[in-house]
Each structure stands twice: as C-alpha cells, then as structure tokens.
Amino acid sequence: MPINWGFWMDPFREFDRLQQELDRLMEMTRPFVPIRSVATGTFPVINIGETNDNILVYIFAPGVDLEKIDLSIEGNLLSISGERDASKALKVEKVEPERFYRQERFSGRFTRVVSLPESIDPNQVEASYQNGIIKVKIAKKEEKKPRRIQVKAN
Amino acid sequence: MAEQETKELATREEKVPAARKERPMVPPVDIYEIAEGLIVVADMPGVSKEKVDVRIEENVLEIRGEIDDLPGEEVSPLYAELTGKEYYRAFTIGPEFDLDKVEASMEAGCLRIFLPKVESEKPRKIEIKVA
C-alpha cells in the first residue's frame, strides 16, 4: 500500500545535498591534490581538442588586452605569455588596493607552454578571441591526417 | 496487489528529476568598494552576454552563466583542465544597497556588476570648521 505523503518527497534528496556540501568542503581544504590536476589559480586554463583535420587549443583568458598577449609556436610547442591587469575590468579611475573586499581573479604576468601532437603543421595556424577564450586552430600535416581505408569484399 | 505495487514504483522512478547534475564551476571574483557602491567582477570565460543570468532574489545576488559555443561532436578532447559548462555563484547582500538600480555588463568573458548604495548610506564629507 503506498503511503500518502500529501506531497511527493524524495527521501534521498537530503543525502544528495549532504554529499554536495561535503564535496564543497573538501574542495575548499583540498587535502589531496592529484598530481595531474592543475593547481588552483593557474592562468590561463587550457583545453585541447582534435578533429580529423585540426588541433584546437582553447585558452581561457577572460578580460585580457590582446596587445599584451604573445602567442607563439615552435615545433610542436605552443606558448602563451602576457600580462593581465584584472583591475581594469572594475572600470574605476584609480584602483586603491585597500578598497578590495575580495581579490580572487588572476592579475599579473603569466607564461604557459603546452606540447601538441607531432602531427601538427606549425605553418597553418589561426587564432581568434571570443567571449574571453582564445581559440587556436592548427592544421594537421597532410600526410599525418587519418585516412579511411576501404575494405573490399572479394 | 503485487503487480499494482511494481507499477506504482515505475511511475515514481520517472518522476524523479535528473538530480545528479554536474556541479557548476565557481567563477573567481573581485569585490571592490567605491563611494557610490560596490563593484563585483567575475571571470566567466566562454559566456556570452546572452547566456549570462544575474538576478536578485530578496537579498541574494545570483550569478549564472553557460558557456556558449561549446565544441561540437567532431572535436574529441585530448587534454582538459576545465570541464563543465556552467558557472554559478551567489552572494548575500546587505540592506545598504539599492537593488532596483543594479547594473551588469559583460565584456570578453568578464561580468561586471555595480550595486549602488542607497542615498542615505553614501559617505558624507564633514567640513571641519576652524574656530
């Protein structure tokens, strides 16, 4: 016989909330940081993806001045360096450090280097900036592109 | 009777929403006070003006954003430091701000929110008279 609760109550919802709360606490203290994970505060964060013809690098760099960004490729190493002035986004005339309640956004100089697969062609690179993400598209060498092999039936 | 009970359970299963949703990312923020109010800047790379949602409910400021233009199916990930596509953060706001005049703007992945102070809460300059 189903019991009539009057309204639908999920008995596991509270556990779920508890788990979330614990996860959040663990994240704050971080006793165990996996060696492969990026340290908190790394700037910029980078993701790399691959299509049949290209390697795509997504550099998460919100609010940077493109004039101060230096992106270069050497062999299969892509490096990005530059400077970000986080206080520029405040849009105040003069920034006084004592007026900050919280300062979590990265500010200052940075350099990062990532190694890309050997199959890239460093001469065919395009980069664009949109919504705070620098997207770098690097073509693969023609001879390194995956080819489909037709299986013939005898 | 037994058959009826299993049926009942099955329908309940469907009712349970997808509770195990991916936890949204927490954007880093700068909070800065000026005489006229408070400026909050949040880094939300990948979020466009259309996909950002700033709302105030009672005394809580909620910031939500969704990464626009995610790579399509044809892109297979090789390396990822950032996973997730949503941002969320909330702040409790004191009574000294005029919540009807909050301004928000989005530029190159940075969200800037300005919370103006209520007129009576603004600092006043006190003139010191020389006797």
Interface residues (C-beta under 8 A of the other chain):
Chain A: P2 W8 D10 F12 R13 D16 Q20 D23 V38 T42 V45 I46 N47 I48 G49 E50 T51 N52 I55 L56 Y58 F60 A61 P62 G63 V64 A86 S87 A89 L90 K91 V92 V95 R99 F100 Y101 R102 Q103 E104 R105 F106 V114 P117 Y129 Q130 N131 G132 I133
Chain B: E5 E8 K15 V16 A19 R20 R23 P28 V29 D30 I31 Y32 E33 I34 L38 I39 V41 D43 M44 P45 G46 V47 S48 D68 D69 P71 E74 V75 S76 P77 L78 Y79 A80 E81 L82 E107 A108 G109 C110 R112
